Amino acid sequence: MKKIISTLCALMLVFGIVGTAGASTYFFDFEDGIYDNGTLPGLEAYMESIFPYDVDVGDFEWYGESGLFGSDTLYTTGSTSTLDFDTVIHSASDFEITGLSFMWGVYDATSGIDIGLDVYDDTITSWRNNVWTKYSQNYRTGFTGDITFAPAWEITRFRIHDSGSSDVGMDNLTLYTNIVTGVPEPATLLLLGFGLLGLAGLRRKE
């Protein structure tokens, strides 16, 4: 009985402190919505209707019927645009992006990077630049990017860029994440604790 109680207490302590990590997938097709073309709140509202926390879309725009994909798409309005999925959680221990899948396209060829992806790693509190790149691309559309990040990294935001200006598009974005969930409420922990004390009391009476 003592071993059982000790084990239950240990489990209660572990779950009470760290909770449980759950893998979740979020898909953004950027279709059938309000075409912002420069009005950012609509894009943020769309992404937050799918992702359960605040999203900062930065300089991205939501273009309707983009020539790059022939459909709605996420589009950079500057040479670099950032998506931040950590505007509420702000803790690497609570949230991380483990991988990305997306379609990409570029409008104009440059002499350098036509599309590059940087990620912000909370373990080093800094950006890891050009973890995925495509160089010297002519006008191209409908290509797929699939990225799995190193397990030791804790990615909370990413940005895409090129060597020129405003010629990168992204569509059908899938976000693979780990989010800590299932932390028991204090009342639940108290009830479990009283139950363990009761078991201990019954054992002593025997």
HELIX and SHEET records of a PDB file:
HELIX    1   1 LYS A    2  VAL A   18  1                                  17    
HELIX    2   2 LEU A   40  GLU A   48  1                                   9    
HELIX    3   3 PRO A  186  LYS A  205  1                                  20    
SHEET    1   A 4 THR A  20  PHE A  28  0                                        
SHEET    2   A 4 VAL A 168  THR A 181 -1                                        
SHEET    3   A 4 SER A  71  THR A  76 -1                                        
SHEET    4   A 4 PHE A  60  SER A  66 -1                                        
SHEET    1   B 4 THR A  20  PHE A  28  0                                        
SHEET    2   B 4 VAL A 168  THR A 181 -1                                        
SHEET    3   B 4 PHE A  95  VAL A 106 -1                                        
SHEET    4   B 4 ARG A 140  THR A 148 -1                                        
SHEET    1   C 4 THR A  80  ASP A  84  0                                        
SHEET    2   C 4 ILE A 155  HIS A 161 -1                                        
SHEET    3   C 4 ILE A 113  ASP A 121 -1                                        
SHEET    4   C 4 SER A 126  TYR A 135 -1                                        
END                                                                             
